Amino acid sequence: MRTDLAIYVMAANDINMEAFNEFKLYFKKYAIPYIVVISQTDTVSEIELVQIQQEFKDCILTSIKNGMGIVKLKEVIVSKLKEEEEDKPLVGDLLPYGAKVILVVPIDSEAPKGRIILPQVQCIRDCLDHGIKSYVVRDTELEAALKEIPDVDLVITDSQAFAKVSQIVPTSIKLTGFSLLMSRQKGDLELFMKGIERIKTLKPGNKVLILEGCTHNVSHEDIGRVKIPNGLSKYVGDKLEFTYIAGQDFPGNLSEYDLVVHCGGCMLTHKTVCNRAHLCEEKGVPITNYGMVLAFLSGTLERSYEIFKDN
Ligand code: SF4
């Protein structure tokens, strides 16, 4: 699941279609990009090489003996890896150049000392990259900022302040959360929305898996370990059974869970979060994420999802 690129090598004189087709299914299942390399091309005739190229359209023909295709292979590896690194913008494709965005960052006891968290930093950078004007305020200054800044296109808030912020921002201005933007960039927003539906049918005692993408998540601890478990249990009317997994681990006993709630995934790649989400889908286990659960529990999900409907 964590492979960025697969290189499938077959010797020109030993092509095994059956084995290749088996791996092709595996690459497809886990969304792993791959390159087909045909080695030892010096051991077969020109006619055989043409036939191989017809069979494997984008393959790279190589030979250590005469140096054939080695430079090309290096170039293709670099360009494929580059493609994989590029994440979708957070807001750059949702708003036009010159749009105005207010970012709401509550500075409370849960805020890390002397800095702001990665999703907020990434959002500011994305606005700068796309010529979107961003204004950063605390929730306590939001009302004044809305009066001072005309024609605001979008307000983006920390998920924890959804309820308060949605009361301050007039319905004529679009509102969403950093976590929802991350969900779209890192995961599968539609699949996460389906996961929210499962919350409505949860019963006391049902098993919920909380998946955190990294272990150094002190600032999020309260969301994943306290706020979401408390909020979901309160919604269901009694206690649910929670399991927490942080880091790259993914449980083998996935089918035992009634719901998976993933963190924002700011330290993970789009592919990793999507693979996790699709594995859950394959096992028939609904998956959603922190920001969407918080927005759902505070009754603001519908409004914060609005911005994504036309995009
Ligand atoms: S990867 Fe997940 S747990 Fe780690 S900092 Fe990002 S949102 Fe928090």
py3Dmol code that shows the C-alpha trace and the ligand (Angstrom):
import py3Dmol

protein = """\
ATOM      1  CA  MET A   1       0.000   0.000   0.000  1.00  0.00           C
ATOM      2  CA  ARG A   2       2.926   2.378   0.571  1.00  0.00           C
ATOM      3  CA  THR A   3       4.661   1.669  -2.752  1.00  0.00           C
ATOM      4  CA  ASP A   4       4.992   4.845  -4.832  1.00  0.00           C
ATOM      5  CA  LEU A   5       6.021   3.127  -8.047  1.00  0.00           C
ATOM      6  CA  ALA A   6       6.418  -0.489  -9.154  1.00  0.00           C
ATOM      7  CA  ILE A   7       8.912  -1.574 -11.829  1.00  0.00           C
ATOM      8  CA  TYR A   8       7.895  -4.890 -13.348  1.00  0.00           C
ATOM      9  CA  VAL A   9      10.906  -6.497 -15.033  1.00  0.00           C
ATOM     10  CA  MET A  10      10.727  -9.394 -17.486  1.00  0.00           C
ATOM     11  CA  ALA A  11      13.607 -10.844 -19.448  1.00  0.00           C
ATOM     12  CA  ALA A  12      12.947 -10.633 -23.202  1.00  0.00           C
ATOM     13  CA  ASN A  13      13.638 -14.357 -23.486  1.00  0.00           C
ATOM     14  CA  ASP A  14      11.332 -15.303 -20.600  1.00  0.00           C
ATOM     15  CA  ILE A  15       8.006 -13.455 -20.897  1.00  0.00           C
ATOM     16  CA  ASN A  16       5.427 -14.809 -18.445  1.00  0.00           C
ATOM     17  CA  MET A  17       2.048 -13.284 -19.288  1.00  0.00           C
ATOM     18  CA  GLU A  18       0.198 -15.147 -16.540  1.00  0.00           C
ATOM     19  CA  ALA A  19       2.441 -13.805 -13.768  1.00  0.00           C
ATOM     20  CA  PHE A  20       2.318 -10.302 -15.280  1.00  0.00           C
ATOM     21  CA  ASN A  21      -1.510 -10.297 -15.441  1.00  0.00           C
ATOM     22  CA  GLU A  22      -1.639 -11.369 -11.800  1.00  0.00           C
ATOM     23  CA  PHE A  23       0.568  -8.444 -10.752  1.00  0.00           C
ATOM     24  CA  LYS A  24      -1.389  -6.067 -12.981  1.00  0.00           C
ATOM     25  CA  LEU A  25      -4.542  -6.807 -10.948  1.00  0.00           C
ATOM     26  CA  TYR A  26      -2.615  -6.204  -7.736  1.00  0.00           C
ATOM     27  CA  PHE A  27      -1.282  -2.839  -9.014  1.00  0.00           C
ATOM     28  CA  LYS A  28      -4.805  -1.847 -10.016  1.00  0.00           C
ATOM     29  CA  LYS A  29      -6.313  -2.906  -6.707  1.00  0.00           C
ATOM     30  CA  TYR A  30      -3.875  -0.798  -4.676  1.00  0.00           C
ATOM     31  CA  ALA A  31      -3.628   2.051  -7.223  1.00  0.00           C
ATOM     32  CA  ILE A  32       0.114   1.530  -7.623  1.00  0.00           C
ATOM     33  CA  PRO A  33       1.539   3.127 -10.787  1.00  0.00           C
ATOM     34  CA  TYR A  34       3.926   0.821 -12.621  1.00  0.00           C
ATOM     35  CA  ILE A  35       6.443   0.649 -15.440  1.00  0.00           C
ATOM     36  CA  VAL A  36       7.068  -2.485 -17.497  1.00  0.00           C
ATOM     37  CA  VAL A  37      10.760  -3.064 -18.234  1.00  0.00           C
ATOM     38  CA  ILE A  38      11.951  -5.694 -20.702  1.00  0.00           C
ATOM     39  CA  SER A  39      15.552  -6.618 -19.912  1.00  0.00           C
ATOM     40  CA  GLN A  40      18.148  -8.679 -21.826  1.00  0.00           C
ATOM     41  CA  THR A  41      16.863  -7.441 -25.184  1.00  0.00           C
ATOM     42  CA  ASP A  42      20.185  -8.463 -26.706  1.00  0.00           C
ATOM     43  CA  THR A  43      19.174 -12.119 -26.327  1.00  0.00           C
ATOM     44  CA  VAL A  44      16.258 -12.034 -28.803  1.00  0.00           C
ATOM     45  CA  SER A  45      15.800 -11.141 -32.493  1.00  0.00           C
ATOM     46  CA  GLU A  46      14.503  -7.806 -33.890  1.00  0.00           C
ATOM     47  CA  ILE A  47      11.217  -9.473 -34.878  1.00  0.00           C
ATOM     48  CA  GLU A  48      10.695 -10.801 -31.354  1.00  0.00           C
ATOM     49  CA  LEU A  49      11.364  -7.331 -29.937  1.00  0.00           C
ATOM     50  CA  VAL A  50       8.694  -5.822 -32.203  1.00  0.00           C
ATOM     51  CA  GLN A  51       6.217  -8.464 -30.990  1.00  0.00           C
ATOM     52  CA  ILE A  52       7.055  -7.679 -27.345  1.00  0.00           C
ATOM     53  CA  GLN A  53       6.508  -3.959 -27.979  1.00  0.00           C
ATOM     54  CA  GLN A  54       3.126  -4.697 -29.522  1.00  0.00           C
ATOM     55  CA  GLU A  55       2.144  -6.690 -26.436  1.00  0.00           C
ATOM     56  CA  PHE A  56       3.414  -4.143 -23.889  1.00  0.00           C
ATOM     57  CA  LYS A  57       2.701  -0.752 -25.448  1.00  0.00           C
ATOM     58  CA  ASP A  58       4.572   1.509 -22.966  1.00  0.00           C
ATOM     59  CA  CYS A  59       7.334  -0.891 -21.995  1.00  0.00           C
ATOM     60  CA  ILE A  60      10.975   0.169 -21.806  1.00  0.00           C
ATOM     61  CA  LEU A  61      13.406  -2.077 -23.664  1.00  0.00           C
ATOM     62  CA  THR A  62      16.738  -2.403 -21.884  1.00  0.00           C
ATOM     63  CA  SER A  63      20.005  -4.237 -22.088  1.00  0.00           C
ATOM     64  CA  ILE A  64      22.875  -4.049 -19.609  1.00  0.00           C
ATOM     65  CA  LYS A  65      25.148  -5.506 -22.280  1.00  0.00           C
ATOM     66  CA  ASN A  66      24.766  -2.685 -24.842  1.00  0.00           C
ATOM     67  CA  GLY A  67      23.280   0.053 -22.558  1.00  0.00           C
ATOM     68  CA  MET A  68      19.965   0.133 -24.427  1.00  0.00           C
ATOM     69  CA  GLY A  69      17.137   2.024 -22.632  1.00  0.00           C
ATOM     70  CA  ILE A  70      18.973   2.671 -19.336  1.00  0.00           C
ATOM     71  CA  VAL A  71      18.870   6.486 -19.583  1.00  0.00           C
ATOM     72  CA  LYS A  72      15.228   6.385 -20.702  1.00  0.00           C
ATOM     73  CA  LEU A  73      14.335   4.145 -17.754  1.00  0.00           C
ATOM     74  CA  LYS A  74      15.902   6.622 -15.285  1.00  0.00           C
ATOM     75  CA  GLU A  75      13.999   9.512 -16.897  1.00  0.00           C
ATOM     76  CA  VAL A  76      10.670   7.664 -16.764  1.00  0.00           C
ATOM     77  CA  ILE A  77      11.190   6.710 -13.088  1.00  0.00           C
ATOM     78  CA  VAL A  78      11.886  10.365 -12.155  1.00  0.00           C
ATOM     79  CA  SER A  79       8.911  11.727 -14.107  1.00  0.00           C
ATOM     80  CA  LYS A  80       6.477   9.093 -12.748  1.00  0.00           C
ATOM     81  CA  LEU A  81       7.556   9.783  -9.156  1.00  0.00           C
ATOM     82  CA  LYS A  82       7.158  13.520  -9.755  1.00  0.00           C
ATOM     83  CA  GLU A  83       3.590  12.985 -10.997  1.00  0.00           C
ATOM     84  CA  GLU A  84       2.797  11.000  -7.849  1.00  0.00           C
ATOM     85  CA  GLU A  85       4.135  13.717  -5.547  1.00  0.00           C
ATOM     86  CA  GLU A  86       1.746  16.340  -6.845  1.00  0.00           C
ATOM     87  CA  ASP A  87      -1.296  16.605  -4.617  1.00  0.00           C
ATOM     88  CA  LYS A  88      -4.465  18.325  -5.769  1.00  0.00           C
ATOM     89  CA  PRO A  89      -4.704  21.955  -4.539  1.00  0.00           C
ATOM     90  CA  LEU A  90      -6.516  22.543  -1.246  1.00  0.00           C
ATOM     91  CA  VAL A  91      -8.504  25.595  -2.372  1.00  0.00           C
ATOM     92  CA  GLY A  92      -6.766  26.738  -5.559  1.00  0.00           C
ATOM     93  CA  ASP A  93      -9.202  24.915  -7.828  1.00  0.00           C
ATOM     94  CA  LEU A  94     -12.298  25.926  -5.842  1.00  0.00           C
ATOM     95  CA  LEU A  95     -11.898  29.702  -6.163  1.00  0.00           C
ATOM     96  CA  PRO A  96     -10.756  32.079  -8.909  1.00  0.00           C
ATOM     97  CA  TYR A  97      -7.543  34.107  -8.858  1.00  0.00           C
ATOM     98  CA  GLY A  98      -7.927  37.132  -6.571  1.00  0.00           C
ATOM     99  CA  ALA A  99     -10.694  35.590  -4.427  1.00  0.00           C
ATOM    100  CA  LYS A 100     -10.801  36.431  -0.701  1.00  0.00           C
ATOM    101  CA  VAL A 101     -10.666  33.809   2.014  1.00  0.00           C
ATOM    102  CA  ILE A 102     -10.796  34.208   5.790  1.00  0.00           C
ATOM    103  CA  LEU A 103      -9.070  31.435   7.701  1.00  0.00           C
ATOM    104  CA  VAL A 104     -10.328  30.966  11.263  1.00  0.00           C
ATOM    105  CA  VAL A 105      -7.702  29.613  13.648  1.00  0.00           C
ATOM    106  CA  PRO A 106      -8.868  29.439  17.277  1.00  0.00           C
ATOM    107  CA  ILE A 107      -5.980  29.995  19.708  1.00  0.00           C
ATOM    108  CA  ASP A 108      -7.076  28.074  22.790  1.00  0.00           C
ATOM    109  CA  SER A 109      -5.462  25.634  25.202  1.00  0.00           C
ATOM    110  CA  GLU A 110      -5.425  22.952  22.491  1.00  0.00           C
ATOM    111  CA  ALA A 111      -3.506  25.136  20.004  1.00  0.00           C
ATOM    112  CA  PRO A 112       0.206  24.212  19.814  1.00  0.00           C
ATOM    113  CA  LYS A 113       2.514  26.795  21.401  1.00  0.00           C
ATOM    114  CA  GLY A 114       4.092  29.337  19.047  1.00  0.00           C
ATOM    115  CA  ARG A 115       2.886  27.846  15.769  1.00  0.00           C
ATOM    116  CA  ILE A 116      -0.146  26.849  13.762  1.00  0.00           C
ATOM    117  CA  ILE A 117      -0.836  23.293  12.632  1.00  0.00           C
ATOM    118  CA  LEU A 118       0.147  21.836   9.253  1.00  0.00           C
ATOM    119  CA  PRO A 119      -3.275  21.876   7.515  1.00  0.00           C
ATOM    120  CA  GLN A 120      -3.547  25.619   8.261  1.00  0.00           C
ATOM    121  CA  VAL A 121      -0.006  26.290   6.995  1.00  0.00           C
ATOM    122  CA  GLN A 122      -0.689  24.264   3.846  1.00  0.00           C
ATOM    123  CA  CYS A 123      -3.896  26.173   3.246  1.00  0.00           C
ATOM    124  CA  ILE A 124      -2.152  29.561   3.464  1.00  0.00           C
ATOM    125  CA  ARG A 125       0.553  28.340   1.085  1.00  0.00           C
ATOM    126  CA  ASP A 126      -2.054  27.041  -1.367  1.00  0.00           C
ATOM    127  CA  CYS A 127      -3.807  30.432  -1.341  1.00  0.00           C
ATOM    128  CA  LEU A 128      -0.466  32.160  -2.040  1.00  0.00           C
ATOM    129  CA  ASP A 129       0.306  29.712  -4.859  1.00  0.00           C
ATOM    130  CA  HIS A 130      -3.017  30.477  -6.553  1.00  0.00           C
ATOM    131  CA  GLY A 131      -3.193  34.255  -5.999  1.00  0.00           C
ATOM    132  CA  ILE A 132      -6.031  33.925  -3.473  1.00  0.00           C
ATOM    133  CA  LYS A 133      -5.989  36.592  -0.746  1.00  0.00           C
ATOM    134  CA  SER A 134      -6.025  34.976   2.683  1.00  0.00           C
ATOM    135  CA  TYR A 135      -6.747  36.669   5.990  1.00  0.00           C
ATOM    136  CA  VAL A 136      -6.019  34.716   9.178  1.00  0.00           C
ATOM    137  CA  VAL A 137      -8.081  35.524  12.283  1.00  0.00           C
ATOM    138  CA  ARG A 138      -9.114  33.886  15.540  1.00  0.00           C
ATOM    139  CA  ASP A 139     -12.795  32.999  15.989  1.00  0.00           C
ATOM    140  CA  THR A 140     -13.027  35.901  18.454  1.00  0.00           C
ATOM    141  CA  GLU A 141     -12.122  38.428  15.731  1.00  0.00           C
ATOM    142  CA  LEU A 142     -14.111  36.842  12.901  1.00  0.00           C
ATOM    143  CA  GLU A 143     -17.191  39.037  13.213  1.00  0.00           C
ATOM    144  CA  ALA A 144     -15.103  42.236  13.040  1.00  0.00           C
ATOM    145  CA  ALA A 145     -13.081  40.855  10.120  1.00  0.00           C
ATOM    146  CA  LEU A 146     -16.258  40.123   8.138  1.00  0.00           C
ATOM    147  CA  LYS A 147     -17.348  43.740   8.625  1.00  0.00           C
ATOM    148  CA  GLU A 148     -13.955  45.124   7.589  1.00  0.00           C
ATOM    149  CA  ILE A 149     -13.310  42.885   4.573  1.00  0.00           C
ATOM    150  CA  PRO A 150     -15.880  43.266   1.766  1.00  0.00           C
ATOM    151  CA  ASP A 151     -16.906  40.453  -0.622  1.00  0.00           C
ATOM    152  CA  VAL A 152     -15.371  37.504   1.188  1.00  0.00           C
ATOM    153  CA  ASP A 153     -15.716  34.385  -1.008  1.00  0.00           C
ATOM    154  CA  LEU A 154     -15.063  31.698   1.550  1.00  0.00           C
ATOM    155  CA  VAL A 155     -14.469  31.203   5.260  1.00  0.00           C
ATOM    156  CA  ILE A 156     -12.398  28.196   6.295  1.00  0.00           C
ATOM    157  CA  THR A 157     -12.473  27.215   9.934  1.00  0.00           C
ATOM    158  CA  ASP A 158     -10.873  24.757  12.288  1.00  0.00           C
ATOM    159  CA  SER A 159     -13.346  21.870  12.687  1.00  0.00           C
ATOM    160  CA  GLN A 160     -13.587  22.397  16.433  1.00  0.00           C
ATOM    161  CA  ALA A 161     -15.042  25.875  15.944  1.00  0.00           C
ATOM    162  CA  PHE A 162     -17.589  24.860  13.273  1.00  0.00           C
ATOM    163  CA  ALA A 163     -20.682  25.452  15.379  1.00  0.00           C
ATOM    164  CA  LYS A 164     -19.629  28.894  16.638  1.00  0.00           C
ATOM    165  CA  VAL A 165     -18.255  30.059  13.279  1.00  0.00           C
ATOM    166  CA  SER A 166     -21.328  28.944  11.324  1.00  0.00           C
ATOM    167  CA  GLN A 167     -23.446  31.249  13.466  1.00  0.00           C
ATOM    168  CA  ILE A 168     -21.179  34.223  12.745  1.00  0.00           C
ATOM    169  CA  VAL A 169     -20.762  33.724   8.977  1.00  0.00           C
ATOM    170  CA  PRO A 170     -23.861  34.843   6.995  1.00  0.00           C
ATOM    171  CA  THR A 171     -25.331  32.121   4.757  1.00  0.00           C
ATOM    172  CA  SER A 172     -24.494  34.255   1.705  1.00  0.00           C
ATOM    173  CA  ILE A 173     -20.807  33.448   2.325  1.00  0.00           C
ATOM    174  CA  LYS A 174     -19.577  29.894   1.772  1.00  0.00           C
ATOM    175  CA  LEU A 175     -18.107  28.140   4.780  1.00  0.00           C
ATOM    176  CA  THR A 176     -16.035  24.994   5.102  1.00  0.00           C
ATOM    177  CA  GLY A 177     -13.377  23.418   7.331  1.00  0.00           C
ATOM    178  CA  PHE A 178      -9.647  22.712   6.991  1.00  0.00           C
ATOM    179  CA  SER A 179     -10.392  19.039   7.600  1.00  0.00           C
ATOM    180  CA  LEU A 180     -12.888  18.867   4.750  1.00  0.00           C
ATOM    181  CA  LEU A 181     -10.367  20.458   2.408  1.00  0.00           C
ATOM    182  CA  MET A 182      -7.815  17.897   3.565  1.00  0.00           C
ATOM    183  CA  SER A 183     -10.375  15.095   3.095  1.00  0.00           C
ATOM    184  CA  ARG A 184     -10.832  16.132  -0.506  1.00  0.00           C
ATOM    185  CA  GLN A 185      -7.109  16.556  -1.168  1.00  0.00           C
ATOM    186  CA  LYS A 186      -5.989  13.446   0.672  1.00  0.00           C
ATOM    187  CA  GLY A 187      -8.897  11.079   0.428  1.00  0.00           C
ATOM    188  CA  ASP A 188     -12.176  10.252  -1.206  1.00  0.00           C
ATOM    189  CA  LEU A 189     -14.722  12.877  -0.182  1.00  0.00           C
ATOM    190  CA  GLU A 190     -17.733  11.022  -1.603  1.00  0.00           C
ATOM    191  CA  LEU A 191     -16.809   7.807   0.162  1.00  0.00           C
ATOM    192  CA  PHE A 192     -16.324   9.738   3.423  1.00  0.00           C
ATOM    193  CA  MET A 193     -19.799  11.268   2.968  1.00  0.00           C
ATOM    194  CA  LYS A 194     -21.258   7.761   2.635  1.00  0.00           C
ATOM    195  CA  GLY A 195     -19.459   6.828   5.863  1.00  0.00           C
ATOM    196  CA  ILE A 196     -21.323   9.620   7.635  1.00  0.00           C
ATOM    197  CA  GLU A 197     -24.621   7.865   6.796  1.00  0.00           C
ATOM    198  CA  ARG A 198     -23.475   4.876   8.899  1.00  0.00           C
ATOM    199  CA  ILE A 199     -23.296   7.090  12.012  1.00  0.00           C
ATOM    200  CA  LYS A 200     -27.074   7.490  11.809  1.00  0.00           C
ATOM    201  CA  THR A 201     -27.596   3.735  12.319  1.00  0.00           C
ATOM    202  CA  LEU A 202     -24.872   3.050  14.924  1.00  0.00           C
ATOM    203  CA  LYS A 203     -26.041   1.260  18.085  1.00  0.00           C
ATOM    204  CA  PRO A 204     -24.485   1.289  21.567  1.00  0.00           C
ATOM    205  CA  GLY A 205     -21.643  -1.224  21.755  1.00  0.00           C
ATOM    206  CA  ASN A 206     -20.799  -0.996  18.024  1.00  0.00           C
ATOM    207  CA  LYS A 207     -17.078  -0.975  17.225  1.00  0.00           C
ATOM    208  CA  VAL A 208     -15.447   2.175  15.858  1.00  0.00           C
ATOM    209  CA  LEU A 209     -11.840   2.259  14.658  1.00  0.00           C
ATOM    210  CA  ILE A 210     -10.033   5.610  14.917  1.00  0.00           C
ATOM    211  CA  LEU A 211      -7.132   5.739  12.448  1.00  0.00           C
ATOM    212  CA  GLU A 212      -4.473   8.423  12.944  1.00  0.00           C
ATOM    213  CA  GLY A 213      -1.925   8.913  10.185  1.00  0.00           C
ATOM    214  CA  CYS A 214       1.031   9.688  12.458  1.00  0.00           C
ATOM    215  CA  THR A 215       2.142   9.185  16.033  1.00  0.00           C
ATOM    216  CA  HIS A 216       3.293  12.754  16.825  1.00  0.00           C
ATOM    217  CA  ASN A 217      -0.232  14.082  16.942  1.00  0.00           C
ATOM    218  CA  VAL A 218      -0.414  15.728  20.345  1.00  0.00           C
ATOM    219  CA  SER A 219      -2.502  18.652  19.107  1.00  0.00           C
ATOM    220  CA  HIS A 220      -5.058  16.242  17.630  1.00  0.00           C
ATOM    221  CA  GLU A 221      -5.214  13.897  20.572  1.00  0.00           C
ATOM    222  CA  ASP A 222      -8.199  15.641  21.992  1.00  0.00           C
ATOM    223  CA  ILE A 223     -10.148  15.336  18.731  1.00  0.00           C
ATOM    224  CA  GLY A 224      -9.464  11.671  17.988  1.00  0.00           C
ATOM    225  CA  ARG A 225      -9.306  10.343  21.520  1.00  0.00           C
ATOM    226  CA  VAL A 226     -11.819  12.498  23.373  1.00  0.00           C
ATOM    227  CA  LYS A 227     -14.029  14.782  21.260  1.00  0.00           C
ATOM    228  CA  ILE A 228     -15.047  12.304  18.560  1.00  0.00           C
ATOM    229  CA  PRO A 229     -15.567   9.303  20.907  1.00  0.00           C
ATOM    230  CA  ASN A 230     -17.593  11.468  23.306  1.00  0.00           C
ATOM    231  CA  GLY A 231     -19.567  13.111  20.508  1.00  0.00           C
ATOM    232  CA  LEU A 232     -20.400   9.809  18.764  1.00  0.00           C
ATOM    233  CA  SER A 233     -21.357   8.098  22.029  1.00  0.00           C
ATOM    234  CA  LYS A 234     -23.593  11.035  22.909  1.00  0.00           C
ATOM    235  CA  TYR A 235     -25.212  10.884  19.457  1.00  0.00           C
ATOM    236  CA  VAL A 236     -25.845   7.134  19.776  1.00  0.00           C
ATOM    237  CA  GLY A 237     -27.149   7.548  23.322  1.00  0.00           C
ATOM    238  CA  ASP A 238     -24.671   5.231  25.045  1.00  0.00           C
ATOM    239  CA  LYS A 239     -21.090   3.986  24.853  1.00  0.00           C
ATOM    240  CA  LEU A 240     -19.489   2.719  21.645  1.00  0.00           C
ATOM    241  CA  GLU A 241     -16.364   0.569  21.610  1.00  0.00           C
ATOM    242  CA  PHE A 242     -13.345   2.510  20.313  1.00  0.00           C
ATOM    243  CA  THR A 243      -9.989   1.212  19.053  1.00  0.00           C
ATOM    244  CA  TYR A 244      -7.124   3.622  18.231  1.00  0.00           C
ATOM    245  CA  ILE A 245      -4.350   2.985  15.735  1.00  0.00           C
ATOM    246  CA  ALA A 246      -1.706   5.643  15.003  1.00  0.00           C
ATOM    247  CA  GLY A 247       0.992   5.561  12.311  1.00  0.00           C
ATOM    248  CA  GLN A 248       1.280   3.407   9.235  1.00  0.00           C
ATOM    249  CA  ASP A 249      -0.324   0.293  10.753  1.00  0.00           C
ATOM    250  CA  PHE A 250      -3.515  -0.962   9.206  1.00  0.00           C
ATOM    251  CA  PRO A 251      -5.477  -3.693  10.971  1.00  0.00           C
ATOM    252  CA  GLY A 252      -5.975  -7.116   9.437  1.00  0.00           C
ATOM    253  CA  ASN A 253      -9.289  -7.546  11.247  1.00  0.00           C
ATOM    254  CA  LEU A 254     -11.002  -4.617   9.521  1.00  0.00           C
ATOM    255  CA  SER A 255     -14.306  -6.429   8.994  1.00  0.00           C
ATOM    256  CA  GLU A 256     -14.894  -6.473  12.764  1.00  0.00           C
ATOM    257  CA  TYR A 257     -15.530  -2.735  12.785  1.00  0.00           C
ATOM    258  CA  ASP A 258     -18.823  -0.989  12.179  1.00  0.00           C
ATOM    259  CA  LEU A 259     -17.192   2.312  11.238  1.00  0.00           C
ATOM    260  CA  VAL A 260     -13.697   3.685  10.596  1.00  0.00           C
ATOM    261  CA  VAL A 261     -12.923   7.347  11.320  1.00  0.00           C
ATOM    262  CA  HIS A 262      -9.681   8.582   9.714  1.00  0.00           C
ATOM    263  CA  CYS A 263      -7.745  11.709  10.735  1.00  0.00           C
ATOM    264  CA  GLY A 264      -7.176  14.570   8.261  1.00  0.00           C
ATOM    265  CA  GLY A 265      -4.140  12.717   6.874  1.00  0.00           C
ATOM    266  CA  CYS A 266      -1.952  15.818   6.532  1.00  0.00           C
ATOM    267  CA  MET A 267       1.221  13.710   6.886  1.00  0.00           C
ATOM    268  CA  LEU A 268       0.024  11.056   4.421  1.00  0.00           C
ATOM    269  CA  THR A 269      -0.174  10.987   0.655  1.00  0.00           C
ATOM    270  CA  HIS A 270      -3.445  11.029  -1.277  1.00  0.00           C
ATOM    271  CA  LYS A 271      -2.686   7.488  -2.411  1.00  0.00           C
ATOM    272  CA  THR A 272      -2.196   6.161   1.128  1.00  0.00           C
ATOM    273  CA  VAL A 273      -5.460   7.637   2.422  1.00  0.00           C
ATOM    274  CA  CYS A 274      -7.362   6.529  -0.702  1.00  0.00           C
ATOM    275  CA  ASN A 275      -5.944   3.005  -0.444  1.00  0.00           C
ATOM    276  CA  ARG A 276      -7.010   2.830   3.190  1.00  0.00           C
ATOM    277  CA  ALA A 277     -10.465   4.135   2.271  1.00  0.00           C
ATOM    278  CA  HIS A 278     -10.857   1.707  -0.607  1.00  0.00           C
ATOM    279  CA  LEU A 279      -9.706  -1.256   1.490  1.00  0.00           C
ATOM    280  CA  CYS A 280     -12.469  -0.372   3.951  1.00  0.00           C
ATOM    281  CA  GLU A 281     -14.946  -0.116   1.077  1.00  0.00           C
ATOM    282  CA  GLU A 282     -13.823  -3.501  -0.215  1.00  0.00           C
ATOM    283  CA  LYS A 283     -14.435  -5.053   3.215  1.00  0.00           C
ATOM    284  CA  GLY A 284     -17.823  -3.356   3.418  1.00  0.00           C
ATOM    285  CA  VAL A 285     -16.769  -1.160   6.347  1.00  0.00           C
ATOM    286  CA  PRO A 286     -17.894   2.485   6.061  1.00  0.00           C
ATOM    287  CA  ILE A 287     -15.129   5.059   6.485  1.00  0.00           C
ATOM    288  CA  THR A 288     -15.256   8.786   7.161  1.00  0.00           C
ATOM    289  CA  ASN A 289     -12.909  11.318   8.746  1.00  0.00           C
ATOM    290  CA  TYR A 290     -12.478  13.652  11.740  1.00  0.00           C
ATOM    291  CA  GLY A 291     -13.566  16.882  10.124  1.00  0.00           C
ATOM    292  CA  MET A 292     -16.687  15.394   8.598  1.00  0.00           C
ATOM    293  CA  VAL A 293     -17.704  13.737  11.869  1.00  0.00           C
ATOM    294  CA  LEU A 294     -17.237  16.977  13.803  1.00  0.00           C
ATOM    295  CA  ALA A 295     -19.188  18.921  11.196  1.00  0.00           C
ATOM    296  CA  PHE A 296     -21.934  16.263  11.227  1.00  0.00           C
ATOM    297  CA  LEU A 297     -22.171  16.246  15.028  1.00  0.00           C
ATOM    298  CA  SER A 298     -22.384  20.034  15.113  1.00  0.00           C
ATOM    299  CA  GLY A 299     -25.060  20.029  12.386  1.00  0.00           C
ATOM    300  CA  THR A 300     -22.920  22.011   9.921  1.00  0.00           C
ATOM    301  CA  LEU A 301     -21.817  19.278   7.507  1.00  0.00           C
ATOM    302  CA  GLU A 302     -24.385  20.113   4.886  1.00  0.00           C
ATOM    303  CA  ARG A 303     -23.284  23.739   4.780  1.00  0.00           C
ATOM    304  CA  SER A 304     -19.573  23.004   4.810  1.00  0.00           C
ATOM    305  CA  TYR A 305     -19.969  20.452   1.979  1.00  0.00           C
ATOM    306  CA  GLU A 306     -21.762  22.969  -0.267  1.00  0.00           C
ATOM    307  CA  ILE A 307     -18.519  24.397  -1.773  1.00  0.00           C
ATOM    308  CA  PHE A 308     -17.552  20.971  -3.160  1.00  0.00           C
ATOM    309  CA  LYS A 309     -20.837  20.244  -4.912  1.00  0.00           C
ATOM    310  CA  ASP A 310     -20.053  22.249  -8.054  1.00  0.00           C
ATOM    311  CA  ASN A 311     -16.409  21.220  -8.185  1.00  0.00           C
TER     312      ASN A 311
END
"""
ligand_1 = """\
8
SF4
S -1.517 12.828 9.838
Fe -3.438 12.807 10.957
S -2.883 12.517 13.112
Fe -1.019 13.162 12.023
S -0.995 15.432 12.273
Fe -2.017 14.975 10.294
S -4.205 14.935 10.770
Fe -3.090 14.737 12.750
"""
view = py3Dmol.view(width=600, height=400)
view.addModel(protein, "pdb")
view.setStyle({"model": 0}, {"cartoon": {"style": "trace"}})
view.addModel(ligand_1, "xyz")
view.setStyle({"model": 1}, {"stick": {}})
view.zoomTo()
view.show()
